[in-house]
Amino acid sequence: MIEYSILEIPTILNPPIRLRDIIYNCPVCDCESEIDMLVDDDSIIKCDVCDHITKFKIKKI
């Protein structure tokens, strides 16, 4: 079983959402990563240092 973190993104926009110049700290190793991508529900990023996976969850508000 793969362990991963979930990063919820509250928004009024419909996915996909463009995230630009967002600094995200890995919850495992605290390494900083810059996010600059189109994000849809369950898109993922992988930490360059420890390979931890973080899934995005779009939360409609």
Predicted model as a PDB file, atoms N, CA, C, CB and O in Angstrom, pLDDT in the B-factor column:
MODEL        1                                                                  
ATOM      1  N   MET A   1       0.834  -1.184   0.000  1.00 55.00           N  
ATOM      2  CA  MET A   1       0.000   0.000   0.000  1.00 55.00           C  
ATOM      3  C   MET A   1       0.883   1.254   0.000  1.00 55.00           C  
ATOM      4  CB  MET A   1      -0.951  -0.005   1.218  1.00 55.00           C  
ATOM      5  O   MET A   1       1.802   1.370   0.810  1.00 55.00           O  
ATOM      6  N   ILE A   2       0.600   2.175  -0.900  1.00 66.00           N  
ATOM      7  CA  ILE A   2       1.380   3.400  -1.013  1.00 66.00           C  
ATOM      8  C   ILE A   2       0.821   4.443  -0.065  1.00 66.00           C  
ATOM      9  CB  ILE A   2       1.379   3.926  -2.462  1.00 66.00           C  
ATOM     10  O   ILE A   2      -0.383   4.697  -0.041  1.00 66.00           O  
ATOM     11  N   GLU A   3       1.705   5.044   0.713  1.00 89.00           N  
ATOM     12  CA  GLU A   3       1.286   6.114   1.607  1.00 89.00           C  
ATOM     13  C   GLU A   3       1.510   7.446   0.915  1.00 89.00           C  
ATOM     14  CB  GLU A   3       2.052   6.055   2.952  1.00 89.00           C  
ATOM     15  O   GLU A   3       2.505   7.646   0.219  1.00 89.00           O  
ATOM     16  N   TYR A   4       0.567   8.351   1.119  1.00 93.00           N  
ATOM     17  CA  TYR A   4       0.656   9.661   0.505  1.00 93.00           C  
ATOM     18  C   TYR A   4      -0.067  10.675   1.371  1.00 93.00           C  
ATOM     19  CB  TYR A   4       0.073   9.644  -0.917  1.00 93.00           C  
ATOM     20  O   TYR A   4      -0.829  10.313   2.267  1.00 93.00           O  
ATOM     21  N   SER A   5       0.177  11.933   1.100  1.00 93.00           N  
ATOM     22  CA  SER A   5      -0.505  13.027   1.785  1.00 93.00           C  
ATOM     23  C   SER A   5      -1.535  13.619   0.841  1.00 93.00           C  
ATOM     24  CB  SER A   5       0.503  14.115   2.264  1.00 93.00           C  
ATOM     25  O   SER A   5      -1.458  13.441  -0.374  1.00 93.00           O  
ATOM     26  N   ILE A   6      -2.494  14.320   1.411  1.00 93.00           N  
ATOM     27  CA  ILE A   6      -3.506  15.000   0.609  1.00 93.00           C  
ATOM     28  C   ILE A   6      -3.426  16.495   0.900  1.00 93.00           C  
ATOM     29  CB  ILE A   6      -4.939  14.445   0.909  1.00 93.00           C  
ATOM     30  O   ILE A   6      -3.410  16.920   2.055  1.00 93.00           O  
ATOM     31  N   LEU A   7      -3.375  17.281  -0.173  1.00 92.00           N  
ATOM     32  CA  LEU A   7      -3.372  18.729  -0.065  1.00 92.00           C  
ATOM     33  C   LEU A   7      -4.679  19.241  -0.651  1.00 92.00           C  
ATOM     34  CB  LEU A   7      -2.137  19.354  -0.791  1.00 92.00           C  
ATOM     35  O   LEU A   7      -4.884  19.200  -1.864  1.00 92.00           O  
ATOM     36  N   GLU A   8      -5.560  19.724   0.218  1.00 93.00           N  
ATOM     37  CA  GLU A   8      -6.852  20.243  -0.242  1.00 93.00           C  
ATOM     38  C   GLU A   8      -6.689  21.676  -0.733  1.00 93.00           C  
ATOM     39  CB  GLU A   8      -7.910  20.176   0.889  1.00 93.00           C  
ATOM     40  O   GLU A   8      -5.999  22.490  -0.119  1.00 93.00           O  
ATOM     41  N   ILE A   9      -7.344  21.960  -1.858  1.00 92.00           N  
ATOM     42  CA  ILE A   9      -7.309  23.298  -2.442  1.00 92.00           C  
ATOM     43  C   ILE A   9      -8.743  23.826  -2.486  1.00 92.00           C  
ATOM     44  CB  ILE A   9      -6.660  23.284  -3.878  1.00 92.00           C  
ATOM     45  O   ILE A   9      -9.518  23.429  -3.355  1.00 92.00           O  
ATOM     46  N   PRO A  10      -9.103  24.715  -1.560  1.00 93.00           N  
ATOM     47  CA  PRO A  10     -10.447  25.293  -1.597  1.00 93.00           C  
ATOM     48  C   PRO A  10     -10.530  26.345  -2.715  1.00 93.00           C  
ATOM     49  CB  PRO A  10     -10.811  25.926  -0.218  1.00 93.00           C  
ATOM     50  O   PRO A  10      -9.663  27.211  -2.822  1.00 93.00           O  
ATOM     51  N   THR A  11     -11.562  26.263  -3.532  1.00 92.00           N  
ATOM     52  CA  THR A  11     -11.684  27.184  -4.664  1.00 92.00           C  
ATOM     53  C   THR A  11     -13.140  27.305  -5.117  1.00 92.00           C  
ATOM     54  CB  THR A  11     -10.803  26.715  -5.835  1.00 92.00           C  
ATOM     55  O   THR A  11     -13.976  26.448  -4.832  1.00 92.00           O  
ATOM     56  N   ILE A  12     -13.409  28.384  -5.822  1.00 93.00           N  
ATOM     57  CA  ILE A  12     -14.713  28.546  -6.461  1.00 93.00           C  
ATOM     58  C   ILE A  12     -14.623  28.214  -7.947  1.00 93.00           C  
ATOM     59  CB  ILE A  12     -15.238  29.979  -6.265  1.00 93.00           C  
ATOM     60  O   ILE A  12     -15.637  28.167  -8.644  1.00 93.00           O  
ATOM     61  N   LEU A  13     -13.413  27.988  -8.420  1.00 91.00           N  
ATOM     62  CA  LEU A  13     -13.186  27.689  -9.836  1.00 91.00           C  
ATOM     63  C   LEU A  13     -13.403  26.211 -10.133  1.00 91.00           C  
ATOM     64  CB  LEU A  13     -11.771  28.100 -10.247  1.00 91.00           C  
ATOM     65  O   LEU A  13     -13.323  25.362  -9.245  1.00 91.00           O  
ATOM     66  N   ASN A  14     -13.676  25.926 -11.392  1.00 90.00           N  
ATOM     67  CA  ASN A  14     -13.792  24.535 -11.826  1.00 90.00           C  
ATOM     68  C   ASN A  14     -12.419  24.019 -12.239  1.00 90.00           C  
ATOM     69  CB  ASN A  14     -14.804  24.398 -12.996  1.00 90.00           C  
ATOM     70  O   ASN A  14     -11.643  24.750 -12.853  1.00 90.00           O  
ATOM     71  N   PRO A  15     -12.114  22.769 -11.909  1.00 89.00           N  
ATOM     72  CA  PRO A  15     -10.822  22.202 -12.308  1.00 89.00           C  
ATOM     73  C   PRO A  15     -10.739  22.026 -13.817  1.00 89.00           C  
ATOM     74  CB  PRO A  15     -10.589  20.859 -11.614  1.00 89.00           C  
ATOM     75  O   PRO A  15     -11.775  21.890 -14.468  1.00 89.00           O  
ATOM     76  N   PRO A  16      -9.580  22.025 -14.375  1.00 92.00           N  
ATOM     77  CA  PRO A  16      -8.270  22.158 -13.737  1.00 92.00           C  
ATOM     78  C   PRO A  16      -7.962  23.599 -13.343  1.00 92.00           C  
ATOM     79  CB  PRO A  16      -7.189  21.641 -14.663  1.00 92.00           C  
ATOM     80  O   PRO A  16      -8.451  24.547 -13.957  1.00 92.00           O  
ATOM     81  N   ILE A  17      -7.144  23.740 -12.310  1.00 93.00           N  
ATOM     82  CA  ILE A  17      -6.785  25.038 -11.760  1.00 93.00           C  
ATOM     83  C   ILE A  17      -5.282  25.234 -11.944  1.00 93.00           C  
ATOM     84  CB  ILE A  17      -7.192  25.150 -10.253  1.00 93.00           C  
ATOM     85  O   ILE A  17      -4.492  24.319 -11.710  1.00 93.00           O  
ATOM     86  N   ARG A  18      -4.907  26.414 -12.356  1.00 94.00           N  
ATOM     87  CA  ARG A  18      -3.487  26.731 -12.561  1.00 94.00           C  
ATOM     88  C   ARG A  18      -2.889  27.218 -11.240  1.00 94.00           C  
ATOM     89  CB  ARG A  18      -3.306  27.813 -13.683  1.00 94.00           C  
ATOM     90  O   ARG A  18      -3.312  28.244 -10.707  1.00 94.00           O  
ATOM     91  N   LEU A  19      -1.918  26.492 -10.719  1.00 92.00           N  
ATOM     92  CA  LEU A  19      -1.178  26.924  -9.536  1.00 92.00           C  
ATOM     93  C   LEU A  19       0.165  27.444 -10.006  1.00 92.00           C  
ATOM     94  CB  LEU A  19      -1.007  25.761  -8.496  1.00 92.00           C  
ATOM     95  O   LEU A  19       0.874  26.772 -10.756  1.00 92.00           O  
ATOM     96  N   ARG A  20       0.511  28.638  -9.564  1.00 92.00           N  
ATOM     97  CA  ARG A  20       1.742  29.280 -10.010  1.00 92.00           C  
ATOM     98  C   ARG A  20       2.530  29.812  -8.831  1.00 92.00           C  
ATOM     99  CB  ARG A  20       1.435  30.408 -10.986  1.00 92.00           C  
ATOM    100  O   ARG A  20       1.975  30.437  -7.928  1.00 92.00           O  
ATOM    101  N   ASP A  21       3.796  29.567  -8.847  1.00 91.00           N  
ATOM    102  CA  ASP A  21       4.714  30.112  -7.838  1.00 91.00           C  
ATOM    103  C   ASP A  21       4.283  29.809  -6.407  1.00 91.00           C  
ATOM    104  CB  ASP A  21       4.837  31.604  -8.013  1.00 91.00           C  
ATOM    105  O   ASP A  21       4.359  30.672  -5.532  1.00 91.00           O  
ATOM    106  N   ILE A  22       3.832  28.586  -6.175  1.00 91.00           N  
ATOM    107  CA  ILE A  22       3.447  28.138  -4.841  1.00 91.00           C  
ATOM    108  C   ILE A  22       4.610  27.350  -4.250  1.00 91.00           C  
ATOM    109  CB  ILE A  22       2.141  27.273  -4.882  1.00 91.00           C  
ATOM    110  O   ILE A  22       5.121  26.423  -4.877  1.00 91.00           O  
ATOM    111  N   ILE A  23       5.023  27.721  -3.050  1.00 93.00           N  
ATOM    112  CA  ILE A  23       6.075  26.985  -2.353  1.00 93.00           C  
ATOM    113  C   ILE A  23       5.398  26.007  -1.400  1.00 93.00           C  
ATOM    114  CB  ILE A  23       7.049  27.955  -1.583  1.00 93.00           C  
ATOM    115  O   ILE A  23       4.598  26.398  -0.549  1.00 93.00           O  
ATOM    116  N   TYR A  24       5.732  24.736  -1.557  1.00 92.00           N  
ATOM    117  CA  TYR A  24       5.131  23.674  -0.756  1.00 92.00           C  
ATOM    118  C   TYR A  24       6.242  22.921  -0.030  1.00 92.00           C  
ATOM    119  CB  TYR A  24       4.287  22.705  -1.644  1.00 92.00           C  
ATOM    120  O   TYR A  24       7.236  22.520  -0.636  1.00 92.00           O  
ATOM    121  N   ASN A  25       6.061  22.737   1.273  1.00 94.00           N  
ATOM    122  CA  ASN A  25       7.024  21.974   2.054  1.00 94.00           C  
ATOM    123  C   ASN A  25       6.546  20.537   2.184  1.00 94.00           C  
ATOM    124  CB  ASN A  25       7.233  22.609   3.446  1.00 94.00           C  
ATOM    125  O   ASN A  25       5.402  20.285   2.562  1.00 94.00           O  
ATOM    126  N   CYS A  26       7.417  19.613   1.873  1.00 93.00           N  
ATOM    127  CA  CYS A  26       7.095  18.199   1.995  1.00 93.00           C  
ATOM    128  C   CYS A  26       6.782  17.883   3.464  1.00 93.00           C  
ATOM    129  CB  CYS A  26       8.268  17.314   1.469  1.00 93.00           C  
ATOM    130  O   CYS A  26       7.541  18.278   4.350  1.00 93.00           O  
ATOM    131  N   PRO A  27       5.674  17.176   3.734  1.00 91.00           N  
ATOM    132  CA  PRO A  27       5.327  16.859   5.122  1.00 91.00           C  
ATOM    133  C   PRO A  27       6.250  15.820   5.766  1.00 91.00           C  
ATOM    134  CB  PRO A  27       3.910  16.364   5.182  1.00 91.00           C  
ATOM    135  O   PRO A  27       6.216  15.639   6.983  1.00 91.00           O  
ATOM    136  N   VAL A  28       7.060  15.147   4.978  1.00 91.00           N  
ATOM    137  CA  VAL A  28       7.962  14.125   5.515  1.00 91.00           C  
ATOM    138  C   VAL A  28       9.356  14.703   5.801  1.00 91.00           C  
ATOM    139  CB  VAL A  28       8.072  12.946   4.532  1.00 91.00           C  
ATOM    140  O   VAL A  28       9.865  14.578   6.915  1.00 91.00           O  
ATOM    141  N   CYS A  29       9.964  15.329   4.803  1.00 92.00           N  
ATOM    142  CA  CYS A  29      11.348  15.795   4.957  1.00 92.00           C  
ATOM    143  C   CYS A  29      11.483  17.319   5.064  1.00 92.00           C  
ATOM    144  CB  CYS A  29      12.169  15.310   3.793  1.00 92.00           C  
ATOM    145  O   CYS A  29      12.586  17.828   5.269  1.00 92.00           O  
ATOM    146  N   ASP A  30      10.373  18.047   4.926  1.00 93.00           N  
ATOM    147  CA  ASP A  30      10.321  19.511   5.037  1.00 93.00           C  
ATOM    148  C   ASP A  30      11.128  20.222   3.944  1.00 93.00           C  
ATOM    149  CB  ASP A  30      10.833  19.939   6.401  1.00 93.00           C  
ATOM    150  O   ASP A  30      11.505  21.381   4.112  1.00 93.00           O  
ATOM    151  N   CYS A  31      11.388  19.554   2.859  1.00 93.00           N  
ATOM    152  CA  CYS A  31      12.084  20.155   1.728  1.00 93.00           C  
ATOM    153  C   CYS A  31      11.098  21.022   0.939  1.00 93.00           C  
ATOM    154  CB  CYS A  31      12.717  19.057   0.816  1.00 93.00           C  
ATOM    155  O   CYS A  31       9.947  20.633   0.738  1.00 93.00           O  
ATOM    156  N   GLU A  32      11.550  22.194   0.495  1.00 92.00           N  
ATOM    157  CA  GLU A  32      10.696  23.093  -0.277  1.00 92.00           C  
ATOM    158  C   GLU A  32      10.663  22.686  -1.746  1.00 92.00           C  
ATOM    159  CB  GLU A  32      11.181  24.539  -0.141  1.00 92.00           C  
ATOM    160  O   GLU A  32      11.681  22.331  -2.340  1.00 92.00           O  
ATOM    161  N   SER A  33       9.453  22.751  -2.314  1.00 89.00           N  
ATOM    162  CA  SER A  33       9.268  22.521  -3.750  1.00 89.00           C  
ATOM    163  C   SER A  33       8.378  23.622  -4.287  1.00 89.00           C  
ATOM    164  CB  SER A  33       8.651  21.109  -4.039  1.00 89.00           C  
ATOM    165  O   SER A  33       7.462  24.083  -3.606  1.00 89.00           O  
ATOM    166  N   GLU A  34       8.652  24.038  -5.505  1.00 91.00           N  
ATOM    167  CA  GLU A  34       7.814  25.045  -6.143  1.00 91.00           C  
ATOM    168  C   GLU A  34       6.800  24.351  -7.032  1.00 91.00           C  
ATOM    169  CB  GLU A  34       8.665  26.050  -6.959  1.00 91.00           C  
ATOM    170  O   GLU A  34       7.150  23.476  -7.823  1.00 91.00           O  
ATOM    171  N   ILE A  35       5.549  24.743  -6.898  1.00 91.00           N  
ATOM    172  CA  ILE A  35       4.477  24.174  -7.708  1.00 91.00           C  
ATOM    173  C   ILE A  35       4.099  25.188  -8.778  1.00 91.00           C  
ATOM    174  CB  ILE A  35       3.238  23.792  -6.831  1.00 91.00           C  
ATOM    175  O   ILE A  35       3.754  26.330  -8.478  1.00 91.00           O  
ATOM    176  N   ASP A  36       4.170  24.757 -10.015  1.00 94.00           N  
ATOM    177  CA  ASP A  36       3.777  25.580 -11.157  1.00 94.00           C  
ATOM    178  C   ASP A  36       3.193  24.616 -12.184  1.00 94.00           C  
ATOM    179  CB  ASP A  36       5.004  26.414 -11.750  1.00 94.00           C  
ATOM    180  O   ASP A  36       3.890  24.135 -13.077  1.00 94.00           O  
ATOM    181  N   MET A  37       1.885  24.344 -12.035  1.00 94.00           N  
ATOM    182  CA  MET A  37       1.262  23.334 -12.894  1.00 94.00           C  
ATOM    183  C   MET A  37      -0.257  23.477 -12.895  1.00 94.00           C  
ATOM    184  CB  MET A  37       1.658  21.923 -12.434  1.00 94.00           C  
ATOM    185  O   MET A  37      -0.836  24.165 -12.054  1.00 94.00           O  
ATOM    186  N   LEU A  38      -0.882  22.814 -13.853  1.00 94.00           N  
ATOM    187  CA  LEU A  38      -2.330  22.684 -13.859  1.00 94.00           C  
ATOM    188  C   LEU A  38      -2.699  21.534 -12.930  1.00 94.00           C  
ATOM    189  CB  LEU A  38      -2.879  22.446 -15.308  1.00 94.00           C  
ATOM    190  O   LEU A  38      -2.141  20.442 -13.030  1.00 94.00           O  
ATOM    191  N   VAL A  39      -3.639  21.786 -12.029  1.00 94.00           N  
ATOM    192  CA  VAL A  39      -4.003  20.789 -11.035  1.00 94.00           C  
ATOM    193  C   VAL A  39      -5.460  20.398 -11.210  1.00 94.00           C  
ATOM    194  CB  VAL A  39      -3.749  21.314  -9.612  1.00 94.00           C  
ATOM    195  O   VAL A  39      -6.346  21.249 -11.291  1.00 94.00           O  
ATOM    196  N   ASP A  40      -5.682  19.118 -11.264  1.00 92.00           N  
ATOM    197  CA  ASP A  40      -7.018  18.542 -11.323  1.00 92.00           C  
ATOM    198  C   ASP A  40      -7.181  17.693 -10.064  1.00 92.00           C  
ATOM    199  CB  ASP A  40      -7.236  17.688 -12.643  1.00 92.00           C  
ATOM    200  O   ASP A  40      -6.209  17.449  -9.349  1.00 92.00           O  
ATOM    201  N   ASP A  41      -8.390  17.249  -9.795  1.00 87.00           N  
ATOM    202  CA  ASP A  41      -8.610  16.390  -8.652  1.00 87.00           C  
ATOM    203  C   ASP A  41      -7.723  15.143  -8.780  1.00 87.00           C  
ATOM    204  CB  ASP A  41     -10.109  16.002  -8.536  1.00 87.00           C  
ATOM    205  O   ASP A  41      -7.708  14.490  -9.824  1.00 87.00           O  
ATOM    206  N   ASP A  42      -7.000  14.826  -7.733  1.00 82.00           N  
ATOM    207  CA  ASP A  42      -6.095  13.676  -7.669  1.00 82.00           C  
ATOM    208  C   ASP A  42      -4.829  13.813  -8.513  1.00 82.00           C  
ATOM    209  CB  ASP A  42      -6.825  12.456  -8.095  1.00 82.00           C  
ATOM    210  O   ASP A  42      -4.175  12.810  -8.800  1.00 82.00           O  
ATOM    211  N   SER A  43      -4.473  15.035  -8.917  1.00 93.00           N  
ATOM    212  CA  SER A  43      -3.145  15.248  -9.501  1.00 93.00           C  
ATOM    213  C   SER A  43      -2.132  15.017  -8.389  1.00 93.00           C  
ATOM    214  CB  SER A  43      -2.998  16.698 -10.129  1.00 93.00           C  
ATOM    215  O   SER A  43      -2.463  15.137  -7.210  1.00 93.00           O  
ATOM    216  N   ILE A  44      -0.909  14.691  -8.756  1.00 94.00           N  
ATOM    217  CA  ILE A  44       0.092  14.404  -7.735  1.00 94.00           C  
ATOM    218  C   ILE A  44       1.379  15.174  -7.973  1.00 94.00           C  
ATOM    219  CB  ILE A  44       0.383  12.920  -7.690  1.00 94.00           C  
ATOM    220  O   ILE A  44       1.678  15.588  -9.094  1.00 94.00           O  
ATOM    221  N   ILE A  45       2.131  15.357  -6.903  1.00 94.00           N  
ATOM    222  CA  ILE A  45       3.513  15.822  -6.976  1.00 94.00           C  
ATOM    223  C   ILE A  45       4.340  14.857  -6.133  1.00 94.00           C  
ATOM    224  CB  ILE A  45       3.664  17.321  -6.473  1.00 94.00           C  
ATOM    225  O   ILE A  45       3.843  14.242  -5.190  1.00 94.00           O  
ATOM    226  N   LYS A  46       5.598  14.745  -6.495  1.00 94.00           N  
ATOM    227  CA  LYS A  46       6.492  13.830  -5.796  1.00 94.00           C  
ATOM    228  C   LYS A  46       7.698  14.623  -5.307  1.00 94.00           C  
ATOM    229  CB  LYS A  46       6.931  12.647  -6.719  1.00 94.00           C  
ATOM    230  O   LYS A  46       8.312  15.369  -6.069  1.00 94.00           O  
ATOM    231  N   CYS A  47       8.027  14.458  -4.050  1.00 93.00           N  
ATOM    232  CA  CYS A  47       9.171  15.154  -3.463  1.00 93.00           C  
ATOM    233  C   CYS A  47      10.458  14.686  -4.138  1.00 93.00           C  
ATOM    234  CB  CYS A  47       9.238  14.913  -1.931  1.00 93.00           C  
ATOM    235  O   CYS A  47      10.667  13.488  -4.330  1.00 93.00           O  
ATOM    236  N   ASP A  48      11.318  15.640  -4.496  1.00 91.00           N  
ATOM    237  CA  ASP A  48      12.591  15.319  -5.152  1.00 91.00           C  
ATOM    238  C   ASP A  48      13.589  14.663  -4.199  1.00 91.00           C  
ATOM    239  CB  ASP A  48      13.204  16.580  -5.740  1.00 91.00           C  
ATOM    240  O   ASP A  48      14.496  13.955  -4.636  1.00 91.00           O  
ATOM    241  N   VAL A  49      13.423  14.897  -2.913  1.00 93.00           N  
ATOM    242  CA  VAL A  49      14.391  14.399  -1.936  1.00 93.00           C  
ATOM    243  C   VAL A  49      14.016  13.020  -1.405  1.00 93.00           C  
ATOM    244  CB  VAL A  49      14.512  15.375  -0.781  1.00 93.00           C  
ATOM    245  O   VAL A  49      14.832  12.099  -1.431  1.00 93.00           O  
ATOM    246  N   CYS A  50      12.761  12.874  -0.916  1.00 91.00           N  
ATOM    247  CA  CYS A  50      12.389  11.620  -0.251  1.00 91.00           C  
ATOM    248  C   CYS A  50      11.366  10.783  -1.027  1.00 91.00           C  
ATOM    249  CB  CYS A  50      11.839  11.925   1.113  1.00 91.00           C  
ATOM    250  O   CYS A  50      10.966   9.715  -0.565  1.00 91.00           O  
ATOM    251  N   ASP A  51      10.941  11.256  -2.196  1.00 91.00           N  
ATOM    252  CA  ASP A  51       9.977  10.557  -3.056  1.00 91.00           C  
ATOM    253  C   ASP A  51       8.582  10.408  -2.448  1.00 91.00           C  
ATOM    254  CB  ASP A  51      10.505   9.199  -3.388  1.00 91.00           C  
ATOM    255  O   ASP A  51       7.803   9.561  -2.885  1.00 91.00           O  
ATOM    256  N   HIS A  52       8.261  11.235  -1.435  1.00 93.00           N  
ATOM    257  CA  HIS A  52       6.917  11.204  -0.861  1.00 93.00           C  
ATOM    258  C   HIS A  52       5.928  11.774  -1.875  1.00 93.00           C  
ATOM    259  CB  HIS A  52       6.861  12.003   0.478  1.00 93.00           C  
ATOM    260  O   HIS A  52       6.232  12.754  -2.556  1.00 93.00           O  
ATOM    261  N   ILE A  53       4.759  11.170  -1.977  1.00 94.00           N  
ATOM    262  CA  ILE A  53       3.733  11.595  -2.932  1.00 94.00           C  
ATOM    263  C   ILE A  53       2.666  12.409  -2.209  1.00 94.00           C  
ATOM    264  CB  ILE A  53       3.095  10.371  -3.644  1.00 94.00           C  
ATOM    265  O   ILE A  53       2.200  12.035  -1.133  1.00 94.00           O  
ATOM    266  N   THR A  54       2.292  13.520  -2.818  1.00 94.00           N  
ATOM    267  CA  THR A  54       1.201  14.354  -2.314  1.00 94.00           C  
ATOM    268  C   THR A  54       0.149  14.451  -3.415  1.00 94.00           C  
ATOM    269  CB  THR A  54       1.714  15.785  -1.881  1.00 94.00           C  
ATOM    270  O   THR A  54       0.455  14.811  -4.552  1.00 94.00           O  
ATOM    271  N   LYS A  55      -1.092  14.125  -3.061  1.00 94.00           N  
ATOM    272  CA  LYS A  55      -2.201  14.224  -4.005  1.00 94.00           C  
ATOM    273  C   LYS A  55      -2.967  15.511  -3.733  1.00 94.00           C  
ATOM    274  CB  LYS A  55      -3.140  12.987  -3.900  1.00 94.00           C  
ATOM    275  O   LYS A  55      -3.148  15.915  -2.584  1.00 94.00           O  
ATOM    276  N   PHE A  56      -3.411  16.146  -4.810  1.00 94.00           N  
ATOM    277  CA  PHE A  56      -4.243  17.338  -4.687  1.00 94.00           C  
ATOM    278  C   PHE A  56      -5.705  16.931  -4.662  1.00 94.00           C  
ATOM    279  CB  PHE A  56      -3.971  18.328  -5.842  1.00 94.00           C  
ATOM    280  O   PHE A  56      -6.123  16.026  -5.384  1.00 94.00           O  
ATOM    281  N   LYS A  57      -6.463  17.599  -3.838  1.00 93.00           N  
ATOM    282  CA  LYS A  57      -7.901  17.383  -3.759  1.00 93.00           C  
ATOM    283  C   LYS A  57      -8.571  18.732  -3.903  1.00 93.00           C  
ATOM    284  CB  LYS A  57      -8.311  16.683  -2.422  1.00 93.00           C  
ATOM    285  O   LYS A  57      -8.410  19.595  -3.040  1.00 93.00           O  
ATOM    286  N   ILE A  58      -9.328  18.934  -4.986  1.00 93.00           N  
ATOM    287  CA  ILE A  58     -10.030  20.188  -5.220  1.00 93.00           C  
ATOM    288  C   ILE A  58     -11.306  20.184  -4.378  1.00 93.00           C  
ATOM    289  CB  ILE A  58     -10.353  20.384  -6.741  1.00 93.00           C  
ATOM    290  O   ILE A  58     -12.147  19.294  -4.508  1.00 93.00           O  
ATOM    291  N   LYS A  59     -11.434  21.184  -3.522  1.00 92.00           N  
ATOM    292  CA  LYS A  59     -12.609  21.291  -2.654  1.00 92.00           C  
ATOM    293  C   LYS A  59     -13.406  22.528  -3.073  1.00 92.00           C  
ATOM    294  CB  LYS A  59     -12.193  21.374  -1.137  1.00 92.00           C  
ATOM    295  O   LYS A  59     -12.963  23.661  -2.882  1.00 92.00           O  
ATOM    296  N   LYS A  60     -14.564  22.296  -3.634  1.00 89.00           N  
ATOM    297  CA  LYS A  60     -15.428  23.383  -4.113  1.00 89.00           C  
ATOM    298  C   LYS A  60     -16.053  24.089  -2.914  1.00 89.00           C  
ATOM    299  CB  LYS A  60     -16.538  22.840  -5.073  1.00 89.00           C  
ATOM    300  O   LYS A  60     -16.627  23.446  -2.036  1.00 89.00           O  
ATOM    301  N   ILE A  61     -15.936  25.430  -2.882  1.00 89.00           N  
ATOM    302  CA  ILE A  61     -16.547  26.208  -1.795  1.00 89.00           C  
ATOM    303  C   ILE A  61     -17.653  27.077  -2.319  1.00 89.00           C  
ATOM    304  CB  ILE A  61     -15.508  27.068  -1.085  1.00 89.00           C  
ATOM    305  O   ILE A  61     -18.284  27.803  -1.551  1.00 89.00           O  
TER     306      ILE A  61                                                      
ENDMDL                                                                          
END                                                                             
